[in-house]
Amino acid sequence: MNPLETLANEVPHLQHSFDSAFVFGPVTQYVFWMAICLALTLIVVLVAGRKLKLVPHNKFVNMVEYGYEFVRKDMGENAIGHGYQKHIPFLATLFFFILISNVVGLIPGCKTPTGTISVTWALALISFVYFNYYGIKARGGLGYLKSIAPSGLPKVMVPVIWFFEFISLVLRLLTLAVRLYGNMFAGHMVLGIFALATSVFITSAAQNVAFGAVSVGWFALLIAMYALECLVAFLQAYVFTILSAVYVSLATSEH
């Protein structure tokens, strides 16, 4: 059979492999891996926290501390500004959990929790509730609702702008969830297709040597895409967390 036909026949099976499936009882594969990533995040924080020193020499601790400082300065101080300190634990938890989940998904045989919309919806909902809660806490319920429309508008324009700003506020929940899920699912799907193509053409090399040469090209693309996905794993954790920080800033600051 033509390797391209074989590849086309295998792609639907690859796509179905990303569907939620029960591994035991009511627990799906994504819930299972979410629990593992949550445990890993807890272990990373606890182990690094126990070995903190004024001048750390442990590379693992250095790496975790650098990540925390990155969240504190770039996502906390720069994005939120005054009063950012109290939001750092939340932002750091988001960043490390999403980053670890994304990285775990790059390990062959593992699944990333962020590869399913249900988990990213949950993360987005947590962020949505968090920044709205602090917005209400800072301004009061009525004051927060009024602040949705920017100040200084002509009175006749306030209801119209408020309505569109309110829709934009609600859509933050959707965009946070879909952006993370879409990028992670698409990236892993592409990795799967390149890996499948490499395997199919290597298998077909016994029939035609040219197919073996083509498989080398697919393998090179797989390596390049894997390297890109390593970068995407970090970028998506950063984007989700920095947007959450920006939303906290918009909800709590005068604008």
N, C-alpha and C positions, 0 to 999 in steps of 0.2 A: 504494500500500500504506500502511496505517496506520503512522505512525512508531514507535509502540510495538511493533508486530509486527516491524518492521525492526530495532529495538533488541534485541528478544529473540533474533532470529536471529543478530545480530552478537556478542552477549556470549560464546557458546561459543568463537568464533574469537579473541576478546580473551583469554579464559582460556588458550587453547592457546598464545598468543604468549608466555606466561610460562614455558612448558615449556622444559627444557634442549634446545638444538639445537646441532649441531656446526657451527662456523663455518669451520674448516679442520682437516683431520686429526682427531686425537683431542681437539681443544680445543673445548669448548662455549662458548656465549656468556657464561656466568657465569664460567668460568675466565678467559676473555679479559678481561672487565671487572675481575675480581679482580686480574689482573696490572697493568692500567692504574691501578687505585686504589692498589695497592702502590707502583707507581712514583711516583704523585702524592704519596703520603705521604712517601716518601723525599726527593722534590724539596722538599716543603714544609719538612721538618726540616733538610735540608742548606742550603737558601737562607736560612732564618731563622737557623740557627746561624752562618753566615758573616757575617751582618750585625748580630750582637748587639753592643750598646753599653751602657755603664753607664746612660745616659739615652737610650733608643731614640726616634727621631723617625719612623721608617718605620712606616706604619700596618699593613702586612702583618706586620712583625716584632712589633709591639705585639699584634696579634691572636693570633699563634701563642704569644707569651710569656704572654699572658693565659690561653690555653687550658692551657698547661703548668702555670702557677701554680694554676689551678683544679683540675687533676688532683693536683698535689702537696699542696695544702692540704686540699681538700674530700674527695678520695678516698684520699689517702695518710695525711696526718697525722691527720685526724679519724676515719677509718675503721679504720686499722691501729694508729696510735699509735707506741709505741717501736719503732725499727728500720725505720720505714716507708721511709726513703730508698732502700734497695736495691731496693725494689719499684716505684719510680716509673718507671724506664725501661720496664718491662713494661706497667704501667697506662697510661702515656702513649701507648705504641705501640698498644695496644688501642683507646683512646679515639679517637685521630686516624684510625686506619685505618677503624674502623666509621663515624665521623662523615663522613669523606670518601666512603666507599662509599655511605652513605645520601644524601648531597647529590648525588653524581654521578647516582644513580638518578632524581633529580628533573629532570634535564636531558632534554628531549624527544629520543627516539632512543637514549638510553643505558639500560643495565640496571644495577641495583644488585646487587653480589655477595651482599649480605645478603638478597636476595629469593629465594634458593634454600636449602633445608634442608641441602644438602651443605656449603655454606660456613659456615653458622652452627653446624653440628655440629662442623666443624673448629675454629672459634674456641672453642666451648664445651669441646672436648676439650683444647685448649691450656691454657685457664684451669684446667680440672679437674686436669690433670697438674701444672700449676705449683703450685697451692695445696697439693695433696697431697704434692708433693715437698718443699716447705718445711715442711710439717707433720711429715713423717718426719725431715727434717734437724734440726728443732728438738727433737723428742722421742725420736727413735729409732723403729724400726718397731713394736716391741711397745708402746712408750709411746704412740705415736700411735693405735694400734688401741684401746688402753684408754681414751684420752681422748675417743673418740667418744661415750661415755656420760658425762653430767655427773658431777662428783665430788659426794660427800655423799649419794648415794642409799642407801637400805637395800639390803643385799647381795642379798636375794631379788628386788629389782626390777632389779638391774643387767643381767642377761641380756635381759630383756624390753625395757627402755629402750634398751640397746645395739643390739638388732636394729632397732628402729624408727628410731633415729638413723642407723644404717648405711644403711638404705633411703633416708632423707632425704638423706644424703650423696651416694649414687649418683644420686638424682633431680635433683640440682643440675645435672648434665650435661645432662639432658633439658630442664629448665626454662630454662636459659640459651639453648639452641639454639632451642627452640620459641617462646619469648617474642619473640626478635629476629626470627626468620623470619616468625612469624604477623603481627606488627605491620607489618612492611615490606611483605609480600605483600598483606595486606588493604588497606593504605593505597594502594598503587599500583593495585590492582584497582579500588578506588572512584574514583580519579582517572581511570582508563581508561574506566570506565562513564560518568562525567560528561562527559568529553571526547567520547566516542562519541555520547551523547545530544544534546549541543550540535550536533555535526556533522549528525546525522540530522534534527533538527528544523529546522536552517537549510536543509538540502536540501529538506525538505518545505514550506518557506515559499512556494515557487512555486505550490503547490496550494492552500494556505490561509494567509492572513496571520496567523491566530491561532497557527499553529505557529511563526512567526517570533518572536512575543511569548514563547512558552513557551521557545524557545531562549535568550532573554535570561536567564530564570530559571535554566536549566541552567548557563549560562556563569557566572552569579554564584555558584552553588554550587561550580562548578569552581575559581573563584578562591579562595573561602573554604576549600575543602578543600586546595588547594595551599598556602595559608598555614599551615594546620594541619599538613600533612605536613612543612613546613620545621621546625616546632617538634618534631614527632615524631622527625625525623631526629636532632636533638640529644638529645632525651630518651632514645631507645633506646640511643644511644652511651653516655650517662651511666649509665643503668640497668645495662647489661651490665658496665661498668667498675666501678661502685660495688659491685655484687654480687660481682664478682671480688675486690675489695679486702676486703669483709666476710668472704668465705670464707678469704682469706689470714689475716685477723685471727683467725678462729675456729680455724684449723688451727695457728697458731703461738703463740697466747696461752693463758694459764691460764684455765680456765673451769669 
